[in-house]
Every structure is written in C-alpha cells, then in structure tokens.
Amino acid sequence: MSKRDYIQANKDWLEAKSKEEGIKALPKGIYYKVLAEGDASSAQPTVRSIITAHYTGKTIDGKQFDSSRGGVPLACRLCDLIEGWIIAMQQMHIGDKWELYIPAEMG
C-alpha cells in the first residue's frame, strides 16, 4: 500500500472509529477511549513535564509496531514525543489509562 493510500485508509478508519460508543474527540483529529480513570484531582502534564507511561503502538490493521510492555515504562519530556501524544497526554491525569487513535501524519 502506498503512503498516500495508507493515509486515506487511516482517515477512513478514524472516521469510523469516531462513531463508536465511548470515543471522544481531541483537536487535530485525535480520538481516545477512556479505559480507566485515575486521580482527577492530580495535575495534568505540560509540554515540559517528564512523564512515565506504558504503551503499545499498533497500525490500523492491528499490527503491533512498538511497546513498552514487558519492560520499563517510557520516561521522557512530553515535548519529545509525537504530536498526537503531546496533545492527548496534556488532558490526562495520573493513573488515567486511555486508548489513543492518532492520525498517521501525527504519529
């Protein structure tokens, strides 16, 4: 599949995903589903915050391309991550567990 075709398939997949129950929208075409809620009274990270997170990255066809599972969580400044994570994680609180759906061009 060409890059152009994949980007279109990604847009179509995100549009379908956005209509599923429990899916919420963020700016720039990012969607998420809350899997577990953390401490809503805790601070939210800023772009300069150091975050720690476990993650599993998958393509729209479900193929895993990266994961921190089975190892140590990712620890870095939020500003060093992909744009989709920067936008989404600034909305999260300590202990939140979300499933993110990020447009291909932001990954």
C-alpha positions as CSV (number, residue, x, y, z in Angstrom):
1,M,0.0,0.0,0.0
2,S,1.4,3.4,-0.9
3,K,1.8,6.1,1.7
4,R,-1.0,8.1,0.1
5,D,-3.3,5.1,0.2
6,Y,-2.4,4.4,3.8
7,I,-3.1,8.0,4.9
8,Q,-6.5,7.8,3.2
9,A,-7.2,4.4,4.8
10,N,-6.2,5.9,8.2
11,K,-8.6,8.8,7.7
12,D,-11.4,6.4,6.9
13,W,-10.6,4.2,9.9
14,L,-10.5,7.2,12.2
15,E,-13.9,8.4,10.9
16,A,-15.4,5.0,11.6
17,K,-13.7,4.8,15.0
18,S,-15.1,8.2,15.9
19,K,-18.6,6.9,15.6
20,E,-18.1,4.1,18.1
21,E,-19.6,4.3,21.6
22,G,-17.3,5.9,24.2
23,I,-15.0,7.5,21.7
24,K,-14.2,11.2,22.5
25,A,-12.5,13.8,20.3
26,L,-9.5,16.0,20.8
27,P,-8.0,18.7,18.5
28,K,-6.4,17.8,15.2
29,G,-8.4,14.6,14.5
30,I,-7.2,12.7,17.6
31,Y,-9.7,10.4,19.3
32,Y,-9.5,8.5,22.5
33,K,-11.4,6.0,24.7
34,V,-11.1,6.1,28.5
35,L,-10.2,2.6,29.7
36,A,-9.6,3.6,33.4
37,E,-9.8,6.9,35.2
38,G,-7.0,8.0,37.5
39,D,-7.0,10.8,40.1
40,A,-9.0,13.6,38.6
41,S,-7.6,16.0,41.2
42,S,-4.0,15.4,40.2
43,A,-2.1,17.8,38.0
44,Q,-2.1,17.5,34.2
45,P,1.3,17.4,32.5
46,T,2.5,20.4,30.5
47,V,4.7,20.0,27.4
48,R,7.8,20.4,29.6
49,S,6.7,17.8,32.1
50,I,8.6,14.5,32.4
51,I,6.0,11.7,32.0
52,T,6.2,8.0,32.5
53,A,3.8,5.7,30.6
54,H,3.5,2.2,29.3
55,Y,2.2,2.0,25.7
56,T,1.6,-0.3,22.8
57,G,1.6,1.1,19.3
58,K,-0.5,-0.6,16.6
59,T,-1.3,0.2,13.0
60,I,-4.9,0.4,11.8
61,D,-4.9,-3.3,10.9
62,G,-3.9,-4.2,14.4
63,K,-0.2,-5.0,13.8
64,Q,2.0,-4.0,16.8
65,F,5.0,-1.9,15.9
66,D,6.3,-0.9,19.3
67,S,5.6,-1.5,23.0
68,S,7.0,-0.8,26.5
69,R,5.1,-3.8,27.9
70,G,7.3,-6.4,29.4
71,G,9.9,-3.8,30.2
72,V,10.2,-0.4,31.9
73,P,7.8,2.4,31.1
74,L,8.7,5.2,28.8
75,A,10.1,8.2,30.7
76,C,10.8,11.4,28.9
77,R,9.7,15.0,28.5
78,L,6.3,15.2,26.9
79,C,7.6,17.7,24.3
80,D,9.9,15.0,23.0
81,L,7.1,12.7,21.9
82,I,4.9,12.6,18.8
83,E,2.4,15.5,18.4
84,G,-0.6,13.2,19.0
85,W,0.7,12.1,22.4
86,I,1.6,15.7,23.3
87,I,-2.0,16.8,22.7
88,A,-3.6,13.9,24.3
89,M,-1.4,13.5,27.4
90,Q,-1.9,17.1,28.4
91,Q,-5.6,16.2,29.0
92,M,-4.8,13.2,31.2
93,H,-4.3,12.8,35.0
94,I,-2.0,10.4,36.9
95,G,-3.4,6.9,36.7
96,D,-5.6,7.5,33.6
97,K,-5.5,4.7,31.0
98,W,-6.6,5.8,27.5
99,E,-6.6,4.2,24.1
100,L,-5.5,6.8,21.6
101,Y,-6.3,6.9,17.9
102,I,-3.9,9.3,16.2
103,P,-3.9,10.3,12.5
104,A,-0.9,8.9,10.6
105,E,0.6,12.3,9.9
106,M,0.8,13.0,13.6
107,G,2.5,9.7,14.5
